[in-house]
């Protein structure tokens, strides 16, 4: 029971961060555009998630999969990536829920654009004990070109951690990852 409580608190903090970003970035742009009679239909954004556990093979890179499209506009989506339709500056947030399958289990997660790893986007979580669960964030502002394919990549150097989706009775799903991308 204590584990679920910690997970719920951590997940609530992540959702609060997404709400703040939406309030600070998206809402002011909408108000400005409305005042200038600009059309917001061309804005690109997406929020994706996954309802399945995702387990990288030891030492292998794994493209994270997204089978839940919460909300999207003007981006092409693939099962494990986003294709940019319009060049621009984007805020990208990947928030995986990581559970250790063994003491000392680690998971690395970073962004990749069209086959190239994004510098300084890697985050790592090493859990002290098996069954510990935490959420980590990789967040970046990226200049992307039309046709770029953005992916989230994960690896577990010791096969000791994975992206964990949790179903709690009478509550919404706790996704194994939440991915947000907003054009600036």
RAHU-V424176 format. One record per residue. N is the residue number from 0. RES is the residue in three letters. SS is DSSP state (a for helix, b for strand, c for the rest). NEAR is the number of other C-alpha atoms within 10 Angstrom. Layout:
# RAHU-V424176
n=N res=RES ss=SS near=NEAR
n=N res=RES ss=SS near=NEAR
This chain:
# RAHU-V424176
n=0 res=UNK ss=c near=5
n=1 res=UNK ss=a near=7
n=2 res=UNK ss=a near=12
n=3 res=UNK ss=a near=12
n=4 res=UNK ss=a near=10
n=5 res=UNK ss=a near=14
n=6 res=UNK ss=a near=18
n=7 res=UNK ss=a near=13
n=8 res=UNK ss=a near=12
n=9 res=UNK ss=a near=17
n=10 res=UNK ss=a near=19
n=11 res=UNK ss=a near=12
n=12 res=UNK ss=a near=13
n=13 res=UNK ss=a near=17
n=14 res=UNK ss=a near=14
n=15 res=UNK ss=a near=12
n=16 res=UNK ss=a near=12
n=17 res=UNK ss=a near=16
n=18 res=UNK ss=a near=13
n=19 res=UNK ss=a near=12
n=20 res=UNK ss=a near=14
n=21 res=UNK ss=a near=13
n=22 res=UNK ss=a near=12
n=23 res=UNK ss=a near=11
n=24 res=UNK ss=a near=15
n=25 res=UNK ss=a near=17
n=26 res=UNK ss=a near=12
n=27 res=UNK ss=a near=12
n=28 res=UNK ss=a near=15
n=29 res=UNK ss=a near=15
n=30 res=UNK ss=a near=12
n=31 res=UNK ss=a near=11
n=32 res=UNK ss=a near=13
n=33 res=UNK ss=a near=12
n=34 res=UNK ss=a near=9
n=35 res=UNK ss=c near=9
n=36 res=UNK ss=c near=9
n=37 res=UNK ss=c near=12
n=38 res=UNK ss=c near=10
n=39 res=UNK ss=a near=11
n=40 res=UNK ss=a near=8
n=41 res=UNK ss=a near=13
n=42 res=UNK ss=c near=17
n=43 res=UNK ss=c near=20
n=44 res=UNK ss=b near=20
n=45 res=UNK ss=b near=20
n=46 res=UNK ss=b near=19
n=47 res=UNK ss=b near=22
n=48 res=UNK ss=b near=23
n=49 res=UNK ss=b near=23
n=50 res=UNK ss=c near=19
n=51 res=UNK ss=c near=17
n=52 res=UNK ss=c near=17
n=53 res=UNK ss=b near=20
n=54 res=UNK ss=c near=19
n=55 res=UNK ss=c near=23
n=56 res=UNK ss=c near=16
n=57 res=UNK ss=b near=13
n=58 res=UNK ss=c near=12
n=59 res=UNK ss=c near=13
n=60 res=UNK ss=c near=15
n=61 res=UNK ss=b near=18
n=62 res=UNK ss=b near=20
n=63 res=UNK ss=c near=23
n=64 res=UNK ss=c near=22
n=65 res=UNK ss=c near=23
n=66 res=UNK ss=c near=14
n=67 res=UNK ss=b near=14
n=68 res=UNK ss=b near=14
n=69 res=UNK ss=b near=12
n=70 res=UNK ss=b near=10
n=71 res=UNK ss=b near=17
n=72 res=UNK ss=b near=13
n=73 res=UNK ss=c near=15
n=74 res=UNK ss=c near=17
n=75 res=UNK ss=b near=15
n=76 res=UNK ss=b near=18
n=77 res=UNK ss=b near=14
n=78 res=UNK ss=c near=13
n=79 res=UNK ss=c near=16
n=80 res=UNK ss=b near=22
n=81 res=UNK ss=b near=21
n=82 res=UNK ss=b near=20
n=83 res=UNK ss=c near=22
n=84 res=UNK ss=c near=17
n=85 res=UNK ss=c near=17
n=86 res=UNK ss=c near=13
n=87 res=UNK ss=b near=14
n=88 res=UNK ss=b near=14
n=89 res=UNK ss=b near=19
n=90 res=UNK ss=b near=17
n=91 res=UNK ss=b near=20
n=92 res=UNK ss=b near=20
n=93 res=UNK ss=b near=25
n=94 res=UNK ss=b near=22
n=95 res=UNK ss=b near=27
n=96 res=UNK ss=b near=24
n=97 res=UNK ss=b near=29
n=98 res=UNK ss=b near=27
n=99 res=UNK ss=b near=25
n=100 res=UNK ss=c near=19
n=101 res=UNK ss=c near=17
n=102 res=UNK ss=c near=15
n=103 res=UNK ss=c near=16
n=104 res=UNK ss=c near=24
n=105 res=UNK ss=b near=23
n=106 res=UNK ss=b near=26
n=107 res=UNK ss=b near=20
n=108 res=UNK ss=b near=24
n=109 res=UNK ss=b near=22
n=110 res=UNK ss=b near=25
n=111 res=UNK ss=b near=19
n=112 res=UNK ss=b near=18
n=113 res=UNK ss=c near=14
n=114 res=UNK ss=c near=11
n=115 res=UNK ss=b near=11
n=116 res=UNK ss=b near=16
n=117 res=UNK ss=c near=15
n=118 res=UNK ss=c near=10
n=119 res=UNK ss=c near=11
n=120 res=UNK ss=c near=17
n=121 res=UNK ss=c near=18
n=122 res=UNK ss=b near=15
n=123 res=UNK ss=b near=17
n=124 res=UNK ss=b near=21
n=125 res=UNK ss=b near=19
n=126 res=UNK ss=c near=22
n=127 res=UNK ss=c near=13
n=128 res=UNK ss=c near=14
n=129 res=UNK ss=c near=15
n=130 res=UNK ss=c near=16
n=131 res=UNK ss=c near=20
n=132 res=UNK ss=b near=22
n=133 res=UNK ss=b near=20
n=134 res=UNK ss=b near=20
n=135 res=UNK ss=b near=19
n=136 res=UNK ss=b near=21
n=137 res=UNK ss=b near=19
n=138 res=UNK ss=b near=20
n=139 res=UNK ss=b near=17
n=140 res=UNK ss=b near=15
n=141 res=UNK ss=b near=15
n=142 res=UNK ss=b near=12
n=143 res=UNK ss=b near=20
n=144 res=UNK ss=c near=15
n=145 res=UNK ss=c near=11
n=146 res=UNK ss=c near=14
n=147 res=UNK ss=c near=18
n=148 res=UNK ss=b near=21
n=149 res=UNK ss=b near=24
n=150 res=UNK ss=b near=25
n=151 res=UNK ss=b near=24
n=152 res=UNK ss=b near=21
n=153 res=UNK ss=b near=27
n=154 res=UNK ss=b near=25
n=155 res=UNK ss=b near=24
n=156 res=UNK ss=c near=17
n=157 res=UNK ss=c near=15
n=158 res=UNK ss=c near=19
n=159 res=UNK ss=c near=23
n=160 res=UNK ss=b near=31
n=161 res=UNK ss=b near=26
n=162 res=UNK ss=b near=26
n=163 res=UNK ss=c near=24
n=164 res=UNK ss=c near=21
n=165 res=UNK ss=b near=17
n=166 res=UNK ss=c near=12
n=167 res=UNK ss=c near=10
n=168 res=UNK ss=c near=7
n=169 res=UNK ss=c near=6
n=170 res=UNK ss=c near=7
n=171 res=UNK ss=c near=9
n=172 res=UNK ss=c near=13
n=173 res=UNK ss=b near=20
n=174 res=UNK ss=c near=22
n=175 res=UNK ss=c near=25
n=176 res=UNK ss=b near=26
n=177 res=UNK ss=b near=23
n=178 res=UNK ss=b near=22
n=179 res=UNK ss=b near=20
n=180 res=UNK ss=b near=22
n=181 res=UNK ss=b near=21
n=182 res=UNK ss=b near=22
n=183 res=UNK ss=c near=16
